[in-house]
Amino acid sequence: MADFDGNPAPTSPGDAHSDGTHDPILDSINEGVFTVDHQWRITAFNRAAERITGVRRQDALGRQCSDVFRANICEGACALRRTLASGKPIVGATANIVGVDGSKIPIRISTALLRAPDGEVTGGVETFQDLSYVEQLRKELEARYTFEDIAGRSAAMRSLFAILPQIAASASTVLIEGESGTGKELFARAIHHLSPRAKKRFVAVNCAALPDALLESELFGYKAGAFTDAKKDKPGRFALADGGTIFLDEIGDISPAMQVRLLRVLQERSIEPLGATEPVKVNVRVIAATNKNLTQLVQEGKFREDLFYRIRVVHLRIPPLRERREDLPLLVDHLVAKFNRLQEKDITGVSAEVMARLMDHGYPGNVRELENIIEQAFVLCRGNLIELEHLPLELRPAKPDAAAPASATNLRAAQRQMIEAVLARNQGNRRLAARELGINPSTLYRRLKAGDSPGQSRTPRGGNA
């Protein structure tokens, strides 16, 4: 009877009959199990493997495993091939296989060597678990906490999601404040797409990118002959957005003279192209955004107070990523799915070490920085899982050998910080904190009791309410 390395279970794939008859021990296992010889021919294939793949045992035996599974890792990152080359088992790798109906099936893989009684390596064994149900739950969770192209499950983001449809239904001017990279334009586009103006244009203008003279002609347009090079009429961005929405990004950077012109447009709902003799009426919804503190600029006399109140009819503040770290796992999943679509790859996610490193980072560039990190990882990753070596240099550990044992500690520390922050926001009320985290109160109680969060000792008395 053959034996295999790396699995303490008393049974062995070697018990499978070489003539392909059913083996009761292998067939009683809930995970798929198959074995291969040195020519990569399948020599055993249990009932769970039949159920998960849809391939009958008699059709699998004797065939190349890559022909049966058609997995995304078969060509360059085969876990079983790595085990046969190194002699070391692999536990918990993830991949996607293709079922007989062409559907993609996510699986979790463990591999080991298969040995004869005399110790000679005769092939390899792989067990695999169907993750379709887990993947379905993950997608449902992502859909629940995704709005347009914005992902978030924190209380702050859910509050924004709740009011966006009401804001979109109105025609009021909106001011969106937030640090660079927080996704202000995404929120502006979401408001437009949900509004009655959705069938008309959404026109974005970066006010900080142009000097006054160019910004004026860009916003309001000009008539032929207005200046030397004006050979023909040019409609401005306000005219192009007529009936739709204009997004004025970085409005805090416009000059006092441009502030006066913009105030007049908002008051009169009309524009005057350069060289025009009559104002032109426009029906445009204005959404402005800034990464500056406009209230402070008004107090300093750098931004007109009357314009400030014109654009701040509805006010949204987008929190920076450091204030909503509980959104990181969802954002990472969202970005992995996005780049899989864009780059036609099949990466299943990030390793625990990578997630720990991401949770520990400060993100001065916010969601845009996280997006760049994941995009670089996609460029470097040749397997199906993003590892530490795929991250930017500044996020890689100084000593790779020491990274593995430290990663779990970092992840626990990040979880502690997250739970503590949520508890603080809810004044120590564990039930409300559990609701915000999207977990059962019993799960939160168990983590606190186990000492997973320093919030246990800091939670005010009566916080269990």
C-alpha positions as CSV (number, residue, x, y, z in Angstrom):
1,M,0.0,0.0,0.0
2,A,1.4,3.4,-1.0
3,D,1.7,6.3,1.5
4,F,2.0,10.0,1.0
5,D,3.8,12.8,2.8
6,G,2.4,15.8,4.6
7,N,-1.0,14.3,5.7
8,P,-1.5,12.8,9.1
9,A,-4.7,11.0,8.1
10,P,-4.4,7.2,8.4
11,T,-5.9,6.6,5.0
12,S,-4.0,6.9,1.7
13,P,-4.7,7.5,-1.9
14,G,-2.6,4.4,-2.4
15,D,-5.6,2.4,-1.3
16,A,-7.3,3.3,-4.6
17,H,-7.5,0.4,-7.0
18,S,-5.3,0.7,-10.0
19,D,-8.0,-0.8,-12.2
20,G,-10.2,2.2,-11.4
21,T,-12.7,0.3,-9.2
22,H,-14.4,2.4,-6.4
23,D,-12.5,2.7,-3.2
24,P,-14.8,3.0,-0.2
25,I,-12.4,5.0,2.0
26,L,-11.6,7.6,-0.6
27,D,-15.3,7.8,-1.6
28,S,-16.3,8.6,2.0
29,I,-14.1,11.8,2.0
30,N,-16.0,15.0,1.4
31,E,-13.1,16.6,-0.4
32,G,-12.0,15.8,-4.0
33,V,-9.0,13.5,-4.1
34,F,-6.9,12.4,-7.1
35,T,-3.5,11.0,-7.6
36,V,-1.1,11.1,-10.5
37,D,1.9,9.1,-11.6
38,H,5.2,10.6,-12.9
39,Q,3.6,11.0,-16.4
40,W,0.8,13.1,-14.8
41,R,-1.7,10.5,-15.6
42,I,-4.6,10.3,-13.1
43,T,-4.4,7.0,-11.2
44,A,-7.2,7.6,-8.6
45,F,-10.3,9.9,-8.6
46,N,-12.8,9.8,-5.8
47,R,-16.5,10.4,-5.7
48,A,-16.2,14.0,-4.4
49,A,-13.9,14.7,-7.3
50,E,-16.6,13.5,-9.7
51,R,-19.2,15.6,-7.9
52,I,-17.1,18.8,-7.9
53,T,-15.8,18.6,-11.5
54,G,-18.7,16.9,-13.1
55,V,-16.2,14.4,-14.7
56,R,-16.9,10.7,-14.3
57,R,-14.2,8.6,-12.7
58,Q,-13.9,6.3,-15.7
59,D,-13.4,9.3,-17.9
60,A,-10.7,10.8,-15.7
61,L,-8.6,7.7,-15.0
62,G,-5.5,7.5,-17.3
63,R,-5.9,11.1,-18.6
64,Q,-3.5,14.0,-18.0
65,C,-4.7,15.9,-15.0
66,S,-4.5,19.2,-16.9
67,D,-6.9,17.9,-19.5
68,V,-9.4,17.0,-16.8
69,F,-9.2,20.0,-14.6
70,R,-8.2,22.8,-17.0
71,A,-7.2,24.9,-14.0
72,N,-5.8,28.5,-14.2
73,I,-2.6,27.3,-12.6
74,C,-2.0,24.2,-14.7
75,E,0.4,25.9,-17.1
76,G,2.8,27.9,-14.9
77,A,1.9,27.5,-11.2
78,C,0.8,24.0,-10.7
79,A,0.8,23.2,-6.9
80,L,1.3,19.5,-7.4
81,R,4.2,20.1,-9.8
82,R,5.9,22.3,-7.2
83,T,5.4,19.6,-4.6
84,L,7.0,16.9,-6.8
85,A,9.9,19.2,-7.6
86,S,10.6,20.3,-4.0
87,G,9.3,17.3,-2.0
88,K,7.4,19.8,0.2
89,P,3.6,19.6,0.6
90,I,1.4,22.7,-0.2
91,V,-1.6,23.5,2.0
92,G,-4.4,25.9,1.2
93,A,-3.5,27.2,-2.3
94,T,-6.4,28.5,-4.3
95,A,-7.2,28.1,-8.0
96,N,-10.1,27.9,-10.4
97,I,-10.9,24.8,-12.5
98,V,-13.3,24.5,-15.4
99,G,-16.3,22.1,-15.0
100,V,-17.7,19.9,-17.8
101,D,-20.3,22.6,-18.4
102,G,-17.7,25.3,-18.9
103,S,-18.4,26.9,-15.5
104,K,-15.6,28.2,-13.4
105,I,-15.2,26.5,-10.0
106,P,-13.1,28.0,-7.3
107,I,-11.2,25.4,-5.2
108,R,-8.7,25.2,-2.3
109,I,-5.9,22.8,-2.9
110,S,-3.5,20.7,-0.7
111,T,-0.8,18.5,-2.2
112,A,1.7,15.9,-1.1
113,L,4.0,13.2,-2.4
114,L,2.8,9.7,-3.0
115,R,5.2,6.9,-1.9
116,A,5.5,3.2,-2.3
117,P,6.0,1.0,0.8
118,D,9.8,1.1,0.2
119,G,9.8,4.9,0.3
120,E,10.1,5.5,-3.5
121,V,8.1,8.4,-4.8
122,T,5.5,7.1,-7.2
123,G,3.6,10.3,-7.9
124,G,1.6,12.9,-6.2
125,V,-1.8,13.4,-4.5
126,E,-4.0,16.4,-4.4
127,T,-7.0,17.1,-2.3
128,F,-9.3,20.0,-3.3
129,Q,-12.4,21.6,-1.7
130,D,-15.2,23.4,-3.6
131,L,-15.3,27.1,-2.6
132,S,-18.3,27.9,-4.8
133,Y,-20.6,28.5,-1.8
134,V,-17.9,30.6,-0.1
135,E,-17.4,32.6,-3.3
136,Q,-21.2,33.1,-3.6
137,L,-21.4,34.5,-0.1
138,R,-18.4,36.8,-0.8
139,K,-20.1,38.2,-3.9
140,E,-23.3,38.7,-2.0
141,L,-21.4,40.5,0.7
142,E,-19.6,42.7,-1.9
143,A,-22.9,43.5,-3.6
144,R,-24.4,44.5,-0.3
145,Y,-21.6,46.9,0.4
146,T,-21.0,48.2,-3.1
147,F,-22.6,51.3,-4.5
148,E,-21.9,52.0,-8.2
149,D,-18.1,51.5,-8.3
150,I,-17.6,52.4,-4.6
151,A,-17.0,49.7,-2.0
152,G,-17.3,50.1,1.8
153,R,-19.0,48.5,4.7
154,S,-17.9,51.0,7.4
155,A,-20.6,53.0,9.2
156,A,-19.4,56.2,7.5
157,M,-19.7,54.7,4.0
158,R,-23.0,53.0,4.6
159,S,-24.4,56.4,5.8
160,L,-23.2,58.0,2.5
161,F,-24.7,55.1,0.5
162,A,-28.0,55.6,2.3
163,I,-28.4,59.3,1.3
164,L,-27.0,59.3,-2.2
165,P,-30.3,58.3,-3.9
166,Q,-32.0,61.2,-2.1
167,I,-29.3,63.7,-3.1
168,A,-29.4,62.4,-6.7
169,A,-33.2,62.9,-6.9
170,S,-32.8,66.6,-6.1
171,A,-31.4,69.4,-8.4
172,S,-29.3,71.0,-5.6
173,T,-25.7,71.9,-5.9
174,V,-23.4,69.5,-4.0
175,L,-20.0,70.1,-2.4
176,I,-17.9,67.0,-1.9
177,E,-14.9,67.4,0.5
178,G,-12.2,64.8,1.0
179,E,-8.5,64.1,0.7
180,S,-6.9,63.4,-2.7
181,G,-7.5,59.8,-3.7
182,T,-10.7,59.2,-1.7
183,G,-12.9,58.8,-4.8
184,K,-14.7,62.2,-4.9
185,E,-15.4,61.8,-8.6
186,L,-16.8,58.4,-8.1
187,F,-19.4,59.8,-5.8
188,A,-20.1,62.6,-8.2
189,R,-20.7,60.1,-11.0
190,A,-22.9,58.0,-8.8
191,I,-25.1,61.0,-8.0
192,H,-25.4,61.7,-11.7
193,H,-26.1,58.1,-12.7
194,L,-28.9,57.9,-10.1
195,S,-30.4,61.2,-11.0
196,P,-33.1,62.1,-13.6
197,R,-30.2,63.6,-15.6
198,A,-28.5,60.3,-16.1
199,K,-29.2,60.1,-19.9
200,K,-27.4,63.4,-20.4
201,R,-23.7,64.2,-20.1
202,F,-21.5,64.1,-17.0
203,V,-18.7,66.6,-17.7
204,A,-15.7,66.7,-15.4
205,V,-13.3,69.7,-15.2
206,N,-10.1,69.8,-13.1
207,C,-10.1,73.5,-12.1
208,A,-6.6,73.3,-10.7
209,A,-5.0,72.1,-14.0
210,L,-5.6,75.2,-16.0
211,P,-4.7,78.9,-15.6
212,D,-7.5,81.5,-15.4
213,A,-7.6,82.4,-19.1
214,L,-7.8,78.8,-20.3
215,L,-10.2,77.8,-17.5
216,E,-12.6,80.5,-18.5
217,S,-12.7,79.5,-22.2
218,E,-12.9,75.8,-21.2
219,L,-15.9,76.4,-18.9
220,F,-17.8,79.0,-20.9
221,G,-16.6,78.6,-24.4
222,Y,-16.0,81.4,-27.0
223,K,-17.3,82.8,-30.2
224,A,-15.4,82.9,-33.5
225,G,-13.2,86.1,-33.6
226,A,-13.1,86.5,-29.8
227,F,-9.3,86.3,-30.0
228,T,-6.7,85.8,-32.7
229,D,-6.8,82.0,-32.9
230,A,-10.6,81.7,-32.4
231,K,-11.5,80.6,-36.0
232,K,-14.9,79.1,-35.0
233,D,-17.3,78.9,-32.1
234,K,-16.3,76.5,-29.3
235,P,-18.9,75.4,-26.7
236,G,-17.7,75.4,-23.1
237,R,-18.1,72.6,-20.6
238,F,-21.2,74.2,-19.2
239,A,-22.9,74.1,-22.6
240,L,-21.7,70.5,-23.2
241,A,-23.3,69.5,-19.8
242,D,-26.6,71.2,-20.6
243,G,-29.4,69.0,-19.2
244,G,-26.8,66.9,-17.3
245,T,-24.1,67.4,-14.6
246,I,-20.9,69.3,-14.5
247,F,-18.3,68.2,-12.0
248,L,-15.9,71.0,-10.9
249,D,-13.0,69.2,-9.3
250,E,-10.5,71.1,-7.0
251,I,-12.8,74.2,-6.9
252,G,-10.8,75.5,-3.9
253,D,-7.9,76.3,-6.3
254,I,-9.7,78.8,-8.5
255,S,-8.7,82.4,-8.4
256,P,-10.8,85.3,-6.9
257,A,-11.7,86.5,-10.4
258,M,-12.9,83.1,-11.5
259,Q,-14.9,82.8,-8.3
260,V,-16.8,85.9,-9.2
261,R,-17.6,84.6,-12.7
262,L,-18.7,81.2,-11.3
263,L,-20.9,82.8,-8.7
264,R,-22.7,84.7,-11.4
265,V,-23.3,81.5,-13.4
266,L,-24.8,79.8,-10.3
267,Q,-27.0,82.8,-9.6
268,E,-28.2,83.5,-13.1
269,R,-28.1,80.0,-14.5
270,S,-26.6,81.4,-17.7
271,I,-23.1,81.7,-19.2
272,E,-21.4,84.3,-21.4
273,P,-19.0,82.8,-23.9
274,L,-16.0,85.0,-24.7
275,G,-16.9,87.3,-27.5
276,A,-20.7,86.8,-27.0
277,T,-23.1,89.7,-26.7
278,E,-25.9,87.8,-25.0
279,P,-25.9,85.4,-22.1
280,V,-26.9,81.8,-22.9
281,K,-29.2,79.9,-20.5
282,V,-28.0,76.5,-19.3
283,N,-29.7,73.8,-17.3
284,V,-26.8,72.2,-15.4
285,R,-26.5,70.5,-12.1
286,V,-23.3,71.5,-10.4
287,I,-21.2,69.1,-8.2
288,A,-18.0,70.7,-6.8
289,A,-15.2,68.9,-5.0
290,T,-12.1,70.0,-3.1
291,N,-9.3,68.4,-1.1
292,K,-9.0,71.7,0.9
293,N,-10.9,73.0,3.9
294,L,-13.1,75.6,2.3
295,T,-14.5,76.9,5.6
296,Q,-10.9,77.8,6.6
297,L,-10.3,79.4,3.2
298,V,-13.4,81.5,3.7
299,Q,-12.2,82.6,7.1
300,E,-8.8,83.5,5.6
301,G,-10.5,85.5,2.9
302,K,-9.2,83.3,0.1
303,F,-12.6,81.9,-1.0
304,R,-15.7,84.0,-1.4
305,E,-18.3,83.3,1.3
306,D,-21.3,83.9,-1.0
307,L,-19.9,81.3,-3.5
308,F,-19.1,78.9,-0.6
309,Y,-22.8,78.9,0.4
310,R,-23.9,78.6,-3.3
311,I,-22.0,75.4,-3.8
312,R,-22.5,74.0,-0.3
313,V,-26.2,73.4,-0.5
314,V,-25.6,69.7,0.1
315,H,-22.4,68.7,1.7
316,L,-20.6,65.3,1.6
317,R,-17.4,64.5,3.4
318,I,-15.6,61.4,2.1
319,P,-13.5,59.8,4.9
320,P,-9.9,58.9,4.2
321,L,-8.9,55.3,4.1
322,R,-7.1,55.4,7.5
323,E,-10.5,56.2,9.1
324,R,-12.2,53.2,7.6
325,R,-9.7,50.4,7.7
326,E,-12.5,47.9,8.1
327,D,-13.3,48.5,4.4
328,L,-9.8,47.3,3.3
329,P,-10.6,43.6,2.8
330,L,-13.8,44.5,0.8
331,L,-11.8,47.1,-1.2
332,V,-9.1,44.6,-2.0
333,D,-11.6,42.0,-3.2
334,H,-13.3,44.7,-5.3
335,L,-10.0,45.8,-6.9
336,V,-8.9,42.2,-7.5
337,A,-12.1,41.6,-9.4
338,K,-11.7,44.9,-11.3
339,F,-8.2,44.1,-12.5
340,N,-9.1,40.5,-13.3
341,R,-11.7,41.9,-15.8
342,L,-9.3,44.6,-17.2
343,Q,-6.2,42.4,-17.5
344,E,-8.1,39.1,-18.3
345,K,-6.3,37.3,-15.4
346,D,-7.6,34.9,-12.8
347,I,-6.0,36.0,-9.6
348,T,-8.0,34.8,-6.6
349,G,-6.9,37.3,-4.0
350,V,-4.0,38.2,-1.6
351,S,-2.2,36.1,0.9
352,A,-2.7,36.5,4.7
353,E,0.8,38.1,4.9
354,V,-0.2,40.7,2.2
355,M,-3.4,41.5,3.9
356,A,-1.6,42.0,7.1
357,R,0.8,44.4,5.4
358,L,-2.0,46.3,3.7
359,M,-3.9,46.6,7.0
360,D,-0.8,48.1,8.7
361,H,-0.2,50.8,6.0
362,G,-1.1,54.4,6.5
363,Y,-2.4,55.2,2.9
364,P,-1.5,58.9,2.5
365,G,-2.8,58.5,-1.1
366,N,-6.0,56.8,0.1
367,V,-8.0,54.5,-2.2
368,R,-6.1,55.6,-5.3
369,E,-2.8,54.5,-3.6
370,L,-4.4,51.1,-2.7
371,E,-5.6,50.7,-6.3
372,N,-2.0,51.4,-7.6
373,I,-0.6,48.8,-5.1
374,I,-3.0,46.2,-6.4
375,E,-2.4,47.1,-10.0
376,Q,1.4,46.7,-9.6
377,A,0.8,43.4,-7.9
378,F,-1.2,42.2,-10.9
379,V,1.7,43.2,-13.2
380,L,4.2,41.2,-11.1
381,C,2.1,38.2,-10.1
382,R,2.4,35.1,-12.3
383,G,0.5,32.8,-10.1
384,N,-3.0,33.0,-8.7
385,L,-2.3,34.6,-5.4
386,I,-0.7,38.0,-4.6
387,E,2.3,37.5,-2.3
388,L,4.6,39.9,-0.5
389,E,7.1,40.0,-3.3
390,H,4.5,41.4,-5.6
391,L,4.0,44.5,-3.5
392,P,5.9,47.8,-3.9
393,L,9.3,47.9,-2.3
394,E,8.2,50.2,0.5
395,L,5.6,47.6,1.6
396,R,7.9,44.6,1.5
397,P,9.4,43.4,4.7
398,A,13.1,44.2,5.2
399,K,13.8,40.6,6.2
400,P,11.6,38.2,4.2
401,D,12.5,35.3,6.5
402,A,11.1,37.1,9.4
403,A,7.9,38.2,7.6
404,A,6.0,35.0,7.9
405,P,5.8,34.7,11.7
406,A,5.3,38.4,12.1
407,S,2.4,38.6,9.6
408,A,-0.1,36.9,11.8
409,T,0.8,39.3,14.7
410,N,0.4,42.3,12.3
411,L,-3.0,41.1,11.2
412,R,-4.1,40.6,14.8
413,A,-2.9,44.0,15.7
414,A,-4.8,45.5,12.7
415,Q,-7.9,43.7,13.7
416,R,-7.5,45.0,17.3
417,Q,-7.1,48.6,16.0
418,M,-10.2,48.1,13.8
419,I,-12.4,46.7,16.6
420,E,-11.2,49.3,19.1
421,A,-12.0,52.1,16.7
422,V,-15.5,50.8,16.0
423,L,-16.2,50.3,19.7
424,A,-15.1,53.9,20.3
425,R,-17.4,55.2,17.6
426,N,-20.3,53.4,19.3
427,Q,-19.4,54.5,22.8
428,G,-18.5,51.0,23.8
429,N,-21.8,49.5,22.7
430,R,-20.8,46.0,21.6
431,R,-24.0,45.2,19.9
432,L,-23.9,48.3,17.7
433,A,-20.2,47.7,17.1
434,A,-20.9,44.2,15.9
435,R,-23.6,45.5,13.6
436,E,-21.2,48.0,12.1
437,L,-18.5,45.3,11.6
438,G,-21.0,43.0,9.9
439,I,-20.5,40.2,12.4
440,N,-22.7,38.5,15.1
441,P,-22.5,40.0,18.6
442,S,-21.4,36.6,19.8
443,T,-18.4,36.6,17.5
444,L,-17.4,40.1,18.8
445,Y,-17.9,38.9,22.4
446,R,-15.7,35.9,21.8
447,R,-12.9,38.0,20.2
448,L,-13.0,40.4,23.1
449,K,-13.0,37.6,25.7
450,A,-10.0,35.9,23.9
451,G,-8.1,39.2,24.2
452,D,-8.2,39.9,20.4
453,S,-9.0,43.5,21.1
454,P,-7.5,45.9,23.7
455,G,-11.0,47.5,23.6
456,Q,-12.0,44.9,26.2
457,S,-10.2,46.7,29.0
458,R,-11.2,50.1,27.7
459,T,-14.9,49.5,27.0
460,P,-17.0,51.6,29.4
461,R,-19.2,49.7,31.9
462,G,-22.5,48.9,30.5
463,G,-21.1,48.7,27.0
464,N,-22.9,45.4,26.3
465,A,-26.2,47.0,25.8
